[in-house]
Amino acid sequence: MAIYISTPEILKRYKISKGTLKNMRERIDDPFPDPLIKGHGRATNRYGIKAVASWESRNGYLEALEIEPLISNLS
């Protein structure tokens, strides 16, 4: 199982732009998780899959977007 999800994968998953992701990360209440690995140059940021899955669950993204959970068990 993957432990990271990349920026392009997140953009595709939520059907959003980079600007929208930036806004989500800057929210005051429950911001999108910060990347664990910051990309440099052409490399992309990588986010912890558990943090993203937990954030999705708390914010109702699974139901609203009708997407499958990133991981099956949020332990």
Backbone as a chain_set.jsonl record, in Angstrom:
{"seq": "MAIYISTPEILKRYKISKGTLKNMRERIDDPFPDPLIKGHGRATNRYGIKAVASWESRNGYLEALEIEPLISNLS", "coords": {"N": [[0.838, -1.177, 0.0], [0.479, 2.227, -0.751], [2.141, 4.963, 0.868], [2.148, 7.603, 0.527], [0.53, 10.345, -1.192], [0.486, 12.089, -4.182], [0.635, 15.548, -5.326], [-0.478, 15.848, -8.033], [-2.134, 13.548, -8.04], [-3.946, 14.152, -6.001], [-5.18, 16.447, -7.068], [-6.468, 15.323, -9.265], [-8.115, 13.448, -7.977], [-9.924, 15.035, -6.47], [-10.802, 16.687, -8.432], [-9.844, 19.363, -8.792], [-8.059, 22.544, -8.942], [-4.567, 23.605, -8.706], [-4.542, 26.02, -7.351], [-6.913, 25.896, -5.851], [-6.267, 23.776, -4.135], [-4.187, 24.994, -2.741], [-5.649, 27.001, -1.433], [-7.23, 25.354, 0.19], [-5.291, 24.351, 1.892], [-4.695, 26.617, 3.297], [-6.851, 27.183, 4.866], [-8.542, 28.257, 7.842], [-10.061, 26.722, 9.676], [-9.629, 23.408, 10.155], [-7.489, 22.824, 8.085], [-6.236, 21.503, 4.922], [-3.926, 18.788, 5.053], [-0.4, 19.479, 5.486], [2.278, 18.942, 3.131], [4.34, 16.033, 3.488], [6.662, 15.56, 2.188], [8.322, 17.903, 0.428], [8.32, 18.909, -2.877], [10.918, 19.771, -5.163], [11.967, 21.876, -7.799], [11.023, 20.164, -10.62], [9.845, 18.154, -9.258], [7.147, 16.749, -7.34], [4.998, 17.61, -4.558], [4.491, 15.439, -1.759], [2.015, 13.898, 0.128], [1.049, 12.616, 3.316], [-0.693, 9.633, 3.329], [-2.434, 8.672, 5.322], [-3.029, 10.975, 6.818], [-4.325, 12.528, 4.888], [-6.509, 10.86, 4.272], [-7.843, 10.828, 6.726], [-8.493, 13.554, 6.945], [-10.211, 13.801, 4.721], [-12.338, 12.185, 5.574], [-13.226, 13.539, 7.895], [-14.162, 15.893, 6.759], [-16.203, 15.242, 5.044], [-15.722, 14.517, 2.387], [-15.69, 12.008, 1.146], [-18.367, 11.173, 0.913], [-19.551, 13.415, -0.346], [-18.192, 13.663, -2.802], [-18.408, 11.148, -3.719], [-16.299, 9.217, -3.666], [-13.876, 6.577, -3.379], [-12.513, 5.387, -0.281], [-9.145, 6.26, 0.669], [-7.647, 4.567, 2.245], [-8.518, 1.496, 3.821], [-8.963, 1.175, 6.576], [-9.044, 3.445, 9.062], [-7.004, 3.621, 11.385]], "CA": [[0.0, 0.0, 0.0], [1.221, 3.492, -0.806], [2.08, 5.759, 2.094], [2.054, 8.996, 0.101], [-0.274, 10.693, -2.358], [1.137, 13.248, -4.785], [-0.228, 16.67, -5.695], [-1.318, 15.534, -9.198], [-3.151, 12.558, -7.67], [-4.964, 14.864, -5.223], [-5.919, 17.303, -7.994], [-7.336, 14.446, -10.053], [-9.083, 12.825, -7.064], [-10.956, 16.006, -6.089], [-11.138, 17.489, -9.621], [-9.585, 20.752, -8.403], [-6.827, 23.154, -9.451], [-3.527, 23.841, -7.703], [-4.968, 27.163, -6.559], [-7.904, 25.425, -4.886], [-5.533, 23.012, -3.121], [-3.489, 25.986, -1.919], [-6.669, 27.591, -0.562], [-7.618, 24.346, 1.174], [-4.196, 24.258, 2.866], [-4.652, 27.867, 4.06], [-8.077, 27.343, 5.657], [-8.37, 28.42, 9.287], [-10.658, 25.564, 10.341], [-9.275, 22.098, 9.591], [-6.834, 22.928, 6.773], [-5.714, 20.293, 4.289], [-2.605, 18.496, 5.63], [0.82, 19.928, 4.805], [3.021, 17.824, 2.54], [5.436, 15.454, 4.267], [7.84, 15.726, 1.336], [8.118, 19.041, -0.477], [9.016, 18.744, -4.135], [11.771, 20.862, -5.621], [12.083, 21.836, -9.257], [9.89, 19.499, -11.281], [9.299, 17.132, -8.355], [5.856, 17.104, -6.756], [4.82, 17.39, -3.126], [3.897, 14.164, -1.349], [1.244, 14.029, 1.361], [0.826, 11.357, 4.025], [-2.0, 9.1, 2.932], [-3.299, 8.572, 6.5], [-3.482, 12.329, 7.155], [-5.292, 12.938, 3.857], [-7.712, 10.034, 4.445], [-8.518, 11.317, 7.927], [-9.047, 14.858, 6.592], [-11.356, 13.536, 3.837], [-13.418, 11.646, 6.385], [-13.733, 14.616, 8.772], [-14.759, 16.972, 5.981], [-17.296, 14.736, 4.226], [-15.371, 14.412, 0.965], [-16.012, 10.685, 0.594], [-19.778, 11.167, 0.546], [-19.855, 14.518, -1.256], [-17.62, 13.406, -4.121], [-18.63, 9.738, -4.029], [-15.01, 8.6, -3.966], [-13.486, 5.464, -2.517], [-11.517, 5.749, 0.734], [-7.742, 6.005, 0.308], [-7.271, 3.366, 3.0], [-9.746, 0.834, 4.274], [-9.16, 1.244, 8.012], [-8.376, 4.599, 9.676], [-6.69, 3.271, 12.775]], "C": [[0.885, 1.243, 0.0], [1.104, 4.224, 0.532], [1.985, 7.251, 1.795], [1.07, 9.135, -1.055], [0.29, 12.013, -2.884], [0.119, 14.357, -5.099], [-1.066, 16.349, -6.927], [-2.417, 14.516, -8.891], [-4.285, 13.208, -6.879], [-5.823, 15.724, -6.148], [-6.906, 16.481, -8.819], [-8.45, 13.864, -9.182], [-10.239, 13.771, -6.755], [-11.442, 16.853, -7.264], [-11.022, 18.979, -9.307], [-8.297, 21.244, -9.05], [-5.799, 23.278, -8.33], [-3.904, 25.002, -6.793], [-5.981, 26.778, -5.493], [-7.23, 24.625, -3.78], [-4.791, 23.962, -2.189], [-4.467, 26.639, -0.948], [-7.111, 26.624, 0.528], [-6.557, 24.229, 2.263], [-4.136, 25.487, 3.769], [-5.902, 28.114, 4.898], [-7.745, 27.477, 7.134], [-8.869, 27.18, 10.018], [-10.357, 24.295, 9.546], [-8.656, 22.191, 8.197], [-6.397, 21.567, 6.245], [-4.312, 20.044, 4.837], [-1.448, 19.067, 4.8], [1.53, 18.722, 4.2], [4.117, 17.333, 3.489], [6.749, 15.607, 3.523], [7.534, 16.847, 0.359], [8.968, 18.843, -1.72], [9.82, 19.978, -4.485], [11.942, 20.74, -7.127], [10.844, 21.224, -9.864], [9.258, 18.422, -10.401], [8.011, 17.647, -7.711], [5.852, 16.879, -5.247], [4.191, 16.025, -2.898], [3.263, 14.357, 0.024], [1.072, 12.658, 1.992], [-0.59, 10.864, 3.768], [-2.95, 8.99, 4.124], [-3.855, 9.941, 6.881], [-4.539, 12.802, 6.17], [-6.594, 12.159, 4.025], [-8.513, 10.504, 5.656], [-9.192, 12.658, 7.647], [-10.291, 14.697, 5.707], [-12.569, 13.1, 4.645], [-14.059, 12.734, 7.253], [-14.518, 15.669, 8.001], [-15.829, 16.512, 4.99], [-17.002, 14.578, 2.749], [-15.759, 13.068, 0.365], [-17.456, 10.648, 0.104], [-20.076, 12.219, -0.522], [-19.377, 14.241, -2.677], [-17.83, 11.975, -4.596], [-17.342, 9.07, -4.501], [-14.723, 7.497, -2.962], [-12.48, 5.949, -1.48], [-10.098, 5.421, 0.252], [-7.222, 4.762, 1.01], [-8.524, 2.796, 3.62], [-10.012, 0.999, 5.761], [-8.374, 2.415, 8.584], [-8.095, 4.309, 11.129], [-5.75, 4.256, 13.382]], "O": [[1.912, 1.288, 0.676], [0.097, 4.114, 1.231], [1.769, 8.062, 2.696], [0.811, 8.185, -1.794], [0.538, 12.94, -2.114], [-1.089, 14.123, -5.132], [-2.279, 16.557, -6.888], [-3.519, 14.618, -9.431], [-5.451, 12.859, -7.063], [-7.048, 15.733, -6.03], [-8.043, 16.899, -9.04], [-9.602, 13.798, -9.61], [-11.401, 13.362, -6.774], [-12.377, 17.641, -7.121], [-11.956, 19.752, -9.521], [-7.541, 20.465, -9.63], [-6.117, 23.082, -7.157], [-3.616, 24.973, -5.596], [-5.921, 27.268, -4.366], [-7.579, 24.775, -2.609], [-4.771, 23.752, -0.976], [-4.15, 26.812, 0.229], [-7.34, 27.033, 1.667], [-6.888, 24.03, 3.432], [-3.595, 25.423, 4.873], [-6.003, 29.141, 5.569], [-6.783, 26.881, 7.62], [-8.175, 26.647, 10.884], [-10.788, 24.145, 8.403], [-9.232, 21.691, 7.231], [-6.213, 20.614, 7.002], [-3.572, 21.001, 5.066], [-1.518, 19.126, 3.572], [1.396, 17.606, 4.701], [4.737, 18.123, 4.201], [7.81, 15.762, 4.128], [6.603, 16.753, -0.44], [10.178, 18.636, -1.633], [9.441, 21.098, -4.14], [12.048, 19.637, -7.664], [9.734, 21.711, -9.648], [8.237, 17.843, -10.772], [7.825, 18.855, -7.563], [6.609, 16.058, -4.728], [3.45, 15.52, -3.742], [3.875, 14.896, 0.946], [0.962, 11.654, 1.288], [-1.561, 11.594, 3.968], [-4.153, 9.194, 3.964], [-5.03, 10.055, 7.23], [-5.535, 13.407, 6.567], [-7.675, 12.741, 3.931], [-9.741, 10.566, 5.599], [-10.33, 12.879, 8.06], [-11.298, 15.372, 5.917], [-13.682, 13.582, 4.431], [-15.284, 12.833, 7.331], [-15.444, 16.271, 8.544], [-16.308, 17.309, 4.184], [-17.925, 14.51, 1.938], [-16.12, 13.0, -0.81], [-17.735, 10.151, -0.988], [-20.777, 11.938, -1.493], [-20.075, 14.548, -3.643], [-17.48, 11.625, -5.723], [-17.289, 8.451, -5.564], [-15.254, 7.485, -1.851], [-11.674, 6.834, -1.772], [-9.878, 4.448, -0.468], [-6.447, 3.996, 0.438], [-9.476, 3.521, 3.908], [-11.169, 0.968, 6.181], [-7.143, 2.378, 8.588], [-8.86, 4.705, 12.008], [-5.378, 4.117, 14.547]]}, "num_chains": 1, "name": "protein.A"}
